[in-house]
Amino acid sequence: MTRPRHKRTVALAALAVAAAVAACAALAFGSVGVPIGALAFAAAHPNTTSLAHTIFWDLRLPRVCIAACVGAGLGVAGVMLQALFRNPLVDPYVSGVSAGAALAATLGIAAGMSFAVVPAVAFVGGLACAAVVAILGAGSGATGNLRLVLAGVAVSALCSAAVTLVLLRLEPSSELSVLSWLAGGIGGRGWLELRWSGTYLAVGFAGAATLVHQLNALRLGTSAAAGLGLNVDGARWRVLSLAALITAACVAVSGVVGFVGLMVPHGARRLVGGDIAWLLPTSALGGAAVVIVADALARSIAPPTEIPLGVLLAIVGVPFFLAVARRPVEL
């Protein structure tokens, strides 16, 4: 499915505007009411000291930036995994990457590791689970797609059981902290977490940009890709490794947030077609907008409590997954 270049350009620009508008709205509104003028003054004068300054610079701005990074990362990882496995039902959550990253990150947090190394530990866990799912789900056609999804569900369930065992051995205070993180959410995160996760994501995004042609070849099938001169096995592991790195950076800062990597690429594909060169930036912008809006709703629907971000997105994502499962779209 292709789109004229000018229509793809307009769609990409519209998504950029939508993401910017969502970010501005998320900065302006929240559980604590602050006049827009006071927030605008705090934004323009970062050296002042006031309640509005604290809310804008220390709470909302880093949170919106983290939401944008997580959404962009999950959107890009979803595009890469769907192209790799040639399966529209695949995303970091379904493929087991998120579950493996979450288990490894939970072990790291329980061991008292610094946040700087948690994404690296999560990367190892996510890559290991992705490799297991890829091996168990090897095959082509409808049978291969079904086997892949079942393998992802099984590995995710195993990782969830392992996380439960870890939680049972933690102190009550640590257990509540890890449980809150696993439910998905970016409350309490700040500039430190943004800096480390952003570094890992920058590496992942730069690597993904170098794989555009390889991803376009892989989505045609292994035979066609090999016929184009691509080293299929090497390309698969490069894609899988980078997708795991991107997912790990997201999981480390936001916990397990599912279905963004499934929903966003589908919407982006309807806007710009299947060309990876257009699909990656479109999914990044779309994912950023989706998670920014979802996080704003999560902290604004029932203040002062927050709805876990993972729960809110699952409410939307599960029906979407079932709809796609009934009528898969062409990659």
HUDAZI-V384466 format. One record per residue. RES is the residue in one letter. PHI is phi in whole degrees, -180 to 180 (* if undefined). Layout:
res: <RES RES>
phi: <PHI PHI>
This chain:
res: <M T R P R H K R T V A L A A L A V A A A V A A C A A L A F G S V G V P I G A L A F A A A H P N T T S L A H T I F W D L R L P R V C I A A C V G A G L G V A G V M L Q A L F R N P L V D P Y V S G V S A G A A L A A T L G I A A G M S F A V V P A V A F V G G L A C A A V V A I L G A G S G A T G N L R L V L A G V A V S A L C S A A V T L V L L R L E P S S E L S V L S W L A G G I G G R G W L E L R W S G T Y L A V G F A G A A T L V H Q L N A L R L G T S A A A G L G L N V D G A R W R V L S L A A L I T A A C V A V S G V V G F V G L M V P H G A R R L V G G D I A W L L P T S A L G G A A V V I V A D A L A R S I A P P T E I P L G V L L A I V G V P F F L A V A R R P V E L>
phi: <* -116 -130 -57 -59 -67 -70 -66 -64 -63 -63 -65 -65 -63 -67 -62 -65 -62 -65 -66 -64 -62 -64 -63 -66 -66 -74 -84 -121 -174 -70 -103 -77 -132 -56 -59 -61 -66 -66 -63 -65 -65 -66 -81 -129 -67 -95 -77 -125 -165 -63 -62 -62 -63 -64 -73 -82 -98 -114 -79 -63 -63 -68 -64 -64 -65 -60 -63 -65 -64 -63 -63 -63 -67 -63 -67 -62 -63 -60 -64 -71 -66 -69 -64 -91 53 -140 -71 -91 -89 -154 -58 -77 -69 -77 91 -65 -63 -66 -65 -65 -65 -63 -64 -66 -62 -62 -65 -65 -64 -83 79 -70 -67 -62 -60 -102 -59 -59 -67 -66 -63 -60 -62 -65 -64 -66 -63 -68 -62 -65 -63 -63 -63 -71 -67 -98 -62 147 -125 76 -63 -64 -64 -61 -64 -62 -64 -63 -64 -63 -63 -63 -65 -65 -63 -64 -64 -64 -63 -64 -65 -62 -60 -62 -64 -63 -65 -98 -88 -68 -53 -67 -69 -62 -64 -64 -68 -62 -62 -68 -65 -68 90 161 -123 -65 85 -83 -140 -66 -62 -64 -64 -64 -71 -65 -61 -64 -63 -66 -61 -64 -64 -66 -63 -66 -62 -64 -80 -105 -57 -66 -67 -67 -62 -72 -65 -72 -84 115 -65 -65 -65 -64 -64 -65 -85 91 -84 -77 -62 -62 -64 -64 -59 -70 -65 -64 -63 -65 -69 -64 -67 -64 -63 -63 -62 -62 -71 -62 -62 -98 -120 75 -86 -117 -94 77 -64 -69 -94 -73 -63 -59 -65 -65 -64 -64 -70 -86 -123 86 -96 -64 -61 -59 -93 -70 -63 -66 -65 -69 -64 -67 -64 -63 -60 -63 -63 -73 -60 -65 -63 -68 -62 -67 -61 -96 -116 -67 -135 -66 -88 -79 -118 -80 -55 -60 -63 -69 -62 -72 -67 -60 -86 -72 -63 -59 -64 -60 -65 -66 -68 -64 -78 -137 -61 -95 -80 -75>
